[in-house]
Structures are given as C-alpha cells and as structure tokens.
Amino acid sequence: KEEVRVRALIPVAFPRPMVDTASPANSLRNLWSFVSAPLPINPPTPLARLKLCNQDLTRLKQSPLAYIQLWMQNNVLCGLPDSMQQQAAMDVFSRHTLVFSNMPGPQEPLIFCQQQLLGLHIVFPNLLPQIIILSYAGGIFGNINLNPDMFPASKEENIEEM
C-alpha cells in the first residue's frame, strides 16, 4: 500500500524588538516565518497519528529551522527580483497540502454590543486549504477554509465524515 504524504506550512511567530512595539507605525506588524512539517496520516489510529505529529513538531521546535527561515526571508529572499520571489513562493506553496496555524485568544469572555461572545472564529483565505485553531475563554474553536470545487469530499453532505 502506497503511503500518502501530507505537508503543512506552519507560521512560527517570534518576539518583536521593543522598539517595534513602541512605534505606532510598527506596532501592528508581526515577526514570523513559515516552516514545513509533515502531517502523519498513514498510522492506523488517531492516537498513533497524534503521537507521531507531536514527535515531529517537538523536533521542529527544538531545531534552528524557523530562525534560519526567518533570516533567509529577511536577508536573502527580499533581495531577489520580484519574478524570483514569486517563483520561490509558488514552489513552496505547491509542495504543501495545507497551512495550519493556531493562536491563543483571550481566556476571559469578551463583551461585544453588550453581549458576551460565545466563541470566536478566524477565517483566512489562502492559496492552500487553511486550518486555524483558536483558544477562547476556555474553549477551542477551529475552521477549515478551502475551495469546495477543488475538494469535492468537502461538500456539505460529506462534512460529518470529515
């Protein structure tokens, strides 16, 4: 049986220098880079897939890869002609199955228009399917954004299976 290979692009955030957070012009900028990670889908059980994913991501977090990628994008890629930057982006995205990101949200309930928000969702369209997980007020919320014409199994009648 042939094994299926799935790779995710994962944005990794870095602490920003204090000078950036003090400047109104720079305060809303993020400092991040993408890293590539395998997503194990071949192990037979969800628990086995979760354990393997945890091992892979732990190894990735302990490596200098995200820092190297940040340095490359800020010192090498940005100096390339536009056509080469566009080709590099196309090459990276075409070798991945999805973008996966997670972020911590407020842990205390928020009030909007005098009503407590029951949940929060992030919708971020991307070139690839995008999975985003967000924590909020003790809960976990997530979305999968994809083009249903590219993924027929994602049609509404198949959502429960997924």
Secondary structure, DSSP 8 states (H G I E B T S, - for coil): ------EEEEEEE----HHHHH-TTTTT---EEEEEEE----SSSHHHHHHHHHHHHHHHHTSSHHHHHHHHHHHTGGGS-HHHHHHHHHHHHHT-SEEEEEEE--SS--EETTEE----------SS-EEEEEEETTEEEEEEE--TTT-GGGSGGGTTT-
